[in-house]
Amino acid sequence: MKLRDMIARRRLISLVCGECHATAELDPAPFVGRRGDNTTLDQIKADLACPQCGAFDIRLSSVRLPPLARVSSSGKLKSRPELPAWLAPPPPAPMPPQEYWRRAARATRLPPVPPH
């Protein structure tokens, strides 16, 4: 499977060590930045080692991302797992100083600050 397909299908790279049986899930986005989106898992495997023991006897596969929200049998929403950095929404843009002071004045019921 190519990295572009993994990103389009919202999948992660699963690494399993053949010696210590450690597992790790890797984000494919950094590999696309370094090697290109046409790269396959077999091409990446030559550059990777086990993060725990350092062995090169590893197995790579693709796994689905966990669902964003799960509902228990009682209908209550369970806690959301954290999204990988490449899927998380961007942080909000910084607020201009005039808008900040306008909102602060509204929240504290002070007279508005005149614009400069």
N, C-alpha and C positions, 0 to 999 in steps of 0.2 A: 504494500500500500504506500502511496506517495504522501508526502507531508501536506500538499495542498488539499488532498482528499480528506485527510484527518482533520484539518482545520475547518473545512466546509461542513463536515459531519459532526463537528464539535466533539472530537475524541482526544484522548491523551495517549502518550506512549507509556506502556507498562514495561518495566525492566524487572526481570527475575534472575537472581544469581544462581548458577548451577552448583556452586560450592557451599555457600552459607545459607542459601534460600531466602535471602533478603529481597524485599520488593520495594519498588519506587515508581511513582507516577510522574512523568516528565511532561512539561508543556512543549508542544512541537514548534511554537512560534520562534524561540531563539535559534533553533536549528534551521528554520527557513531563512532567517536573517543571515546566518553564516554560510549555509550551503545551497540555498535556493529552494523553491517550492517543488521542484521536479525530483528531489532526492527521495530515495526509498529507505525503508527501515534497515535493510541489509547494508546500505552504504554508510549509515550512521553507526551501525553496530561496531565497525572497525575502530571507531574513535572513542567508544564508551567502555567504562569499567564499573564494577560493582561499587556503589558508594560506601558500603560498609567494610568489605574486606579487600577491595582493589583487584579482584580476580577479573579476567577477561572472558571467562566462560559464562556468558549472559544470554538470556533469551528476551527478545523484544516482540511486543504485540501492541495492538491498539485496543483501548477500552473506552467505553462511554463515560461521559461526565455524569456525576451524580445529579439526580433531579434537583431543581431549585427549591422546591418546597414539598414536603410530604405531609399527608393528612393521616392521622391515626384512625383507628376503627371507631373511636368516639366522636370523630368529626373535628377534633381540635388540630390546629396547625402545629406540627413539630418544628424544632429549630431548623433554620436553613443552613446548609453547609456553605462554607466560604467559596466564592468563585475564584478560579485562577486569575492572575493579574491581567492576562490578555483578554479575558471576557468581562472583567469588572467594568462598570460604567466609569467614564472619566470624572475626576473631581469637579465640583462646581467652580465656575469662573470667579475670581476675586471680585468683591463688591466695590464699586467706586466710593470714595470717601463721602461724597454728598449723600448718596443713598444710605450708607451706614448711619450717618448722623440723623437723617430723616427718620429712619426706622427706630433708632434709639430714642429720639424725641417722642415719637408716637408711643413707644412702649412705656416710657416713664412719664408721659403726659407733660412734658416740658414744651415751651414754645419752640417752633422750628428754627433751625439754624439757617441764617440767610446764605444764599449761594455766594461764592467769591467772584 
